[in-house]
Amino acid sequence: MIKQINHIIIVVLATLTLACTQSSNKDQLPGIKNHPNIIIIYTDDQGSGDVGALNPNAKFKTPNIDRLVNEGITFTDGHSSDAVCTPSRYTLLTGRYSWRTSLKKGVLGADGPCLIDNGRMTIASMLKEQGYNTAMVGKWHLQMNFAGTKGKNRDWSQPFTDGPIEKGFDYFFGLPASMNYGVLTFLENDRVLDPPTLWTKKKKNSIPGSFHDAVNPADYRMTPPFMEEPESKGWIEAAPSFNDELVLETFAAKAVEYINGVADDAKNGKPFFLYFPVTSPHLPHCTHPDFRGRTECGNYGDFMEETDYRVGQVLDAIKENGLEENTLVIFSSDNGAETNYAYWRDTYGHYSSLNFKGGKRDIYEGGHRVPFLMRWPKVIKPGSKVDVPVCQSDYLATIADIVGIEIPENAAEDSYSLLPLISENTPEGEYQTDRAIIHHSASGYFAIRKGKWKLNMLRGSAGSLKPVFIEPAEGEAPYELYDMENDPGETTNLYFEHPEIVESLKAEITEIIETGRSTDGAPQSFVKDNWEQVSWMELQ
């Protein structure tokens, strides 16, 4: 009897000791034991046809991005939330459509209030709260506040505010926006490294294989020499040391340096999140001299091969540090290929948009159907494919699902977890295949995709900020309905053939806008002002 009592006491004490130890570990590193490192590589203006493994007829090679295709999973119907830069970046980081904010069309600049409100959950802030190291290296383009006013009373010695550090990142190195929006200097954490006290404008790109008069927009450079004073209103601020052709090389070196620096933490139970949004292949096509003249697609092909090389440097750093097995790498682009995709097609036979209609800024598939790849050797079966429609808004919920975080009602309102689609241990039926995805053009007009059906809510060119409207004549369809399974090129409008589908999709997009969310949950507030693009509905 005494032996039994002693045995019970020993078991109880052992259990309490284990519980205390687990509690102590959880307090130090909440909820992250064995959770993966996470890297999001985000290119700029890259079409689905700009990956060799997705386009066997590509006129340049992308062996490193191809590794992600061959060693991971490809979402063949993956989309950026928008067809231009700023709104897609907002959605990626927050899991919320950007058109719920004050930004109803277009993009932001370099200097000004950040589009992400303080206190809104981002992937970085969510993971930071769970004990992750968090970093961003690359292009921000959600605005940040610099001291003073352009051309007047700048004080570059002051820290800038409302940037990545205040949105959940422990460390930041990068540029504030696309190069054509100015403040051309590298930033680190909340400081300007080299004051942009000089001025520049777009210069003709003299790299062989660039394009000019034949294409709009024409290629350009943001490279020295710079001027001491601006000659016109459109000139932008630049640091004396800035050179556009060194940006990708610098970004990649910083990303590798960061991975090397946190590798030991990652091996000892404190993983990292690295957001790596590069500036390519967005204009200017400022290819590093080491990569010029290598491809059959002019300077654009060379620039893409440099981009792929920089991706490879990051992937190699993961492998060399012994972190590859439990690192989730997500790869995508902020929108489809720039409108000069037509020039590459007609001149070199390269199809950046594959056979999809349109490109950057467009509501058509070429504007937002992008490379959408994931690799996680510990979980994802190599060479997998998923054909259901998904969106970059889904990254936050997917990551939350992986690390076991319950998303609050007022966060990630448009984010669905993709974990059931990538993990063999999670039933695929748990993914909501009947969910709708909202597409959004540069001019702020909408399309809704559900299953095989896509309803474009505007007739005409919805891409530019000044869209060309086509008023329907009597008997013509006001919108465009496409069967994406049988007509992915959006060639045959079925508006009149399926009126019940049209009305159902109109009702669903109306509800998604009015309730402030597309996922289940309590309705959320959103900005309703200055919204001419929702003309089919009345906002209350």
N, C-alpha and C positions, 0 to 999 in steps of 0.2 A: 504493500500500500504506500509506504514511504517512498519507495523507488518510483512508483507511478507519479506521486505528487512532485517529486524532484524533477522527473522528466517533463511534466507539464510546465513547471516553473522555468526550466531551461528553454523550452520551445517558445513560451511567451516572451521571455527576455530577448531571445534571438530575434523574434518577430518585431519587438519594439525597437531593438537596435537597428534592424534593417530599415524600418519605417523612418526612424530619425535620420539615418544616413541619406535615404532617398529624399526626405524633406529638405535636408541641408543642401543637397546637390541641386534640387529644384529651385531653392531660393537663390543660389549662385547663378545658375544658368537655366531660367525657367523654360521648360518644355522643349529643349532642343537636343537632347541626347540622341545621337545617331541621325539627326536630321541632316538633309543634304546641304552642301554649299549650292548657291544659286547664282548663275550668271545670265543676264539678259544682254544679248548682243543685238543692237538695233541699228540697222543701216538706214540710209536716207535717200529716198527716191529709187529704190531697187525693185524692178518688176520681177514677176515669177519666172520669166524667161532668162533672167540674169544669174541663174544658177545652173551650172553644167549638168548636174544630176537630174534636174527637172526639165532641161531643154537639150536633147541630144544634138541639136543643130546650132547650139551657141557658138559664137565666133571668138570666144575666149575661154580660158580654163579657170575653174574655181575648185581646186582639189580639196581645200580645207573646209569650205562650206559643204562640199560633197560628202566629206566625212560625217557630218551631222545627219545628212540624208541616209547614208548607208549604215550608220551605227545607231540611228535613233528612229524617230517617227516623223512622218510628213503628213501634215494636215492639208490635203489637196484643195480644200474649200475654205482656207483660212483668210481672214480679213483684218485690215486695220479698221479702226472705227470711223476714220475720216479719210478724205482723199488729199489732205495736206498735213503739214508738219505739227504745229502747235496743238491742235485738238487731239490728234492721235497720241501725242506724248502725255497729255493730261489723262486721257482714258486709260492708257497702259498703266500708269502709276496709281490711279485711283479706283479703277474698275467702274467708273461712272462716265456716261457719255458727256462730252464737253459742251454740247449744245444746251445742256441744262444750266450752264453758267451764262455770264454776260456775253461770251464770245459766240455769236450766232453764225458768223461766216469768217472766212479768211484766217489769218495767223496774227500773232503778236510780234513785237519787235524784240530788241535786246534789253531796253531800259524801261522799267515801269513796274507796277504792282504785279506780283506773281498770280497766275490764274488759279493756282491751288491755294485755297483759303487755309490759313493757319488753323490747326485742329482737325482738318480732314485727314482721314487715314490714307496713307500711301503704302505701297509694298514695303518701302524702306522703313517707315515708322512702325508698321506692324511687326516686322522682323526685328527691329531694334529693341522693341519692348520684350521680345522673346529671347534676348541675349545675343543676337547675331551681331557680328561686325558688319557695318553697312558702308558702301562706298559708291560713288559715281565718278566715272572718268569719261568725258566727252561733251557733247553739245546739249545744252539745257533747253533753250527756246520756249520757256514758259514765263519769261521776264523775271527780272530782279531789279532792285532799286540801287542805283549808284548815286553818290553824293553830288549835288549840283545839277546843272542843266547843260545839255549839249551845247558846246560853243560859247558858254558864258562863264560859269563859276564852278567848274569841276574841281573836286578835291579827291584825287585818286589815292591819297594816303589813308582815307577813311574806309572802314569795312563796308562792303555792300550788304544789303539786307534783303530779306524775302527770297533767299536763294535755296539751293539744295540742302544746306546744313539745317535750315529751319523746317525742312519737310521730311526729316528722318534719316538723313545721311550723316554718318560720323565723319566722312572724308569726301571732299570734292576737288577734282582738278578738271578744268575744261574751258570751253568757250560759252559765252552767254547765249548765242543764237547762231543762225546761219550767217556766213561771212558777209553776205550782202546787207545785213541789218546792222552791222557796225559793232563798235567796242571790240576791235580786233586786238585782243591780248589774252594771254592765259591767266586763268584765275585759280586760286588754291584756297579751299575752305571758304572764307569770307573776305579774301584779300585779292587785290589786283597786283600781279607780280611785276609787270612793267607798264608804267602809266602810258595810256594811249594818247599822247600829246600831239601827235601828227595827224595828217588828214590824207585820205585817198578816195578814189572812185573806182568803178569797174574799168579795167584795162583790157584791151584785146588780148585774147589768149594766142600766143605765138607758138605754143607747143605743136609740133607736126601732128596732123590728124584731127585737129580741133575744127569746129564749124563756126560759121559767122553769118554772112548775109543770107545764106540759103535756109536758115532755120530760125525760128522764134521760139524761145529766147536764145540769143546767141551766146556762145561760150565767152568767158571772161576770166580775169585773174585779180587777186587781191594781194599783190606782192610789191616790194619796194621797186623804185624809189617812191617815198611819201613826201607830202608837202607840209610846210610849217603852218600854212593858213588855208582854209577851204576856199575854193574858187566859185562854188555855187552851193545852193541849199542842200542838194542831194549827197554831198560828200560825207564820209563817215570817219570816225575816230580810229586811229591805229597806233599801236606801239612801235617804236623804232626797230625792235627786234623781231617783229612779226613777219612771217613768210608762209604763205598758204601751203606751199608744197611740203612743208615740214610738219603739218598738223597731224596727219595720220600716224607718221612715225613717232611723234611725241606722245600721242594718245596711247598707242600700243605699248610703248616703253613704260609709261606710267601704270598701265593696267597690269603688266607683267611684274613690275616692282611691287604693286599692291598685293598681288597673289603671293609672291615670294614672302612678303612681310607678314601675312596672316596665316600662312600654311601651317605653322606649328600650332597656332590656336585651333585651326580646323581639325588637326589630328588629335587634339586633346579635348574635343567635345564642344568647342565654340566655333560653329561654322560661320561663313561669310556670305553676304549678298553683294554682288558687283553688277551695277547697271552701266553698260558700256555702249552708249549711243554715239556712233561715229558720224562724220560729216560727209560721207561719200555713199553713193556716187552723185550726190547733189552738186550742182554748179557752185563754185568753179571747178572744172575738171583739172585740178592742179596736181597732176601726177608727179610723184617723186622721180627725179632723173634716172634712178636705178630701174624703173619699170617702163620707160618710154620705148615705143616702137616694137613691142613684143607680140602684139596680137593682130588679128585680121579684122578688127573693128575700130580702127582709129584710136584716138586718145581716150575715148570712152572705155573701150575694151581694156586698154592699158590701166586705166584708173580702177576698173573693176578687179583686175588681177592684183593690183596693189592692195585693194580692200580685202581681197581674199587672203593675201599674205599676212595682213595685220590680224585678221581673225585667227589664222594659224598660229601666230605668236602667242595669243591668249590660250588657245587649246593646248599648245605645247607646254606652256607654263603649268597648266593644271596637271598634265601627265607627268612632267618632270618632278613635281612636288608630291607625287603619289596620291593625288586627290581625284583622279578621273572617275573611279568606280562610283563614288557617292557625290558627284557634282551634277546637278541638273543644269544643262545649258539650253537656253531658249534663244532662238534666232528668228528675227523677222525684220520688216521694214515699215517705216511710218506711213507709206503710201506707195502707189504704183510708180512706174517710170515716168520721168519728165517728158513733156510733149515732144521733145526731139526724138522720142522712140521711133517716130515715123522716118526720120532721117537715117537712123541706124538700120532700119528695115530696108529702106529703098537703096541705100548706098552700099551696105555691107551684107545684107541678107540676114541680119540679126533681129530676132523678134523678142524684144524686152517684155512685151505684154503677152507673149505667146499668141494664141488666137483669140484672146479676149478683146472686147471693144474698149477703146479709149485708153487713157493713162492718167497721170497725176491731175488732180482737181476734178475729175469726172465722177459722176454718179454711176457710170457704167463699170463693169467688173475690172477693167484695166486700171481704174483709179484706186482700188482698195483691195483687190485680191492679190496677195503678196506671198513671198516665201514664208512658211510658218512651220518651223522645225523645233524639235526637242530631242535632247539626248540625255539619258540618265542610265548608264550601264547596269546599275544595281536593280533597276525597275523596268526599263523600257526594252522591248524586244527589238533587236537591230533590223532595219529595213521595213519597219511597220508603216502602214498607211491608214489614215482615217479620212473618209469622204464626206462626213456630215459637216454642215456649215458651223464655223466657230469664229470667235472674234478676240482681238487682243484685250478687250475688256475682261476676258475670262482669266487672265493671268493671276490677278489678285486672289480670287476665290480658289483657284487651283492651288496656289501656294499656301493659302490659309488651310485648305484641306490637308495638304501634305504635312504641315507642322501642327495640325490639330487646334486651330484657332477658330473660335466662333465669331463671325463677323457681326458687328452691331447693326441695328436697323438703319442708321444714318450713314452707312459706308458701303462702297462697292455695290451700288444699287442696280448695276447692269452686268454683274459678273457671275458667271456659272462655272462651277468646278469641272475641269477637264480630266481630273484624276481617273474617273471611271473609264476614260478612253485610252489612257496610257499605261495603266497598271493591270496586269493579268490577275492580280489578287482582288481587284474591285470589279463587281459585276457591271458590264457595260450598260445594262438596263437602268442604272442609277442616273445616267446622264439624261437630261431633259431634251430629247431629240425634237420635241415639238415646240421648242422655244423659238422666238422670233429674234432676228438681228436687224438693227437699224443701220443703214448706210447714210453717209452725209457728204455732200460735195463741198468744194471750196466756196461756192456761192451760197451755201447754207441750205440747199434743197435736199430732200429726203428720198430714200427708197426703203422698203421693208422686205426682208427675205424670211420666208418660213417654209421649211421643207424644200420642195422643188420650185416654189413660186416666188417671183420677185416683182414687186410693183414699184416702178419709178414714178415719183410724184411730180414730175415736170416733163413736158415735152420740149425738146430743143437742147441746146448746149448748156448744160448745167454746171460746167466746169469752172469757167473764169469767174472773177468777182463781178463781172458785168455780163451775165448770161444772155444768150440770144434766145428770146422766147419765141415759140412758134404757136401762135394762137390757132386753136383747132377750128377749121372751117366746119360748116354744118355737116354733120354726119361723121366727123373725124373724132378719134379717141382723145380725150384730154390727158390721159396718162398712158404709161406703157406697162403691160403685163407680159412677163416672160416665163417660159418653162425652162428652168435652168438645167434640168437633167437632159433634155433633148435639144436645147438651144442655148448652150453656154455663151455663144457669141452674141446673143441678144439681137437677133435678126428679124424675128417674126412677132409682132405685137398681137397678143391674144386678148386684148381688153374686151372686145365685143363678144368673144366666144365664151368667156367665163365671168359673167357679171357677178355671180355669187362669190367668186374668189376675190374679185376687186373689192366688193363691199366688206367682206370679212377682213381683208388686210387693212383697209381704211379704218375700220372700227378698232382693230388691234393696235395700229400705230397711234391712233388717237388716245387710247387708254394708256399706252406706254408713256406718252408725253404727259398726259393729265395727272397721272399718279406719281410722277417723279421717279419711277423705277420700272424695270422690266422683269425683275425677280420678284418672288413672293415676299410679302412684308407690308408694313404700314406705309401709306403714302408719304412722300417726302417733298419738301419745298424745292422750288427752282425759279430761275429768273424768267419772267414772262414778258419783259419789255422789248420793244423794237424787234418784232418777230414777224416780218411779212411773209416768211417762207411757209408758215403753217396756215395758209389761206383757206384750207378746206375745213377748218375747225375754229371754234370760238373758245378762247381761253378765259376761264373764270377767275 
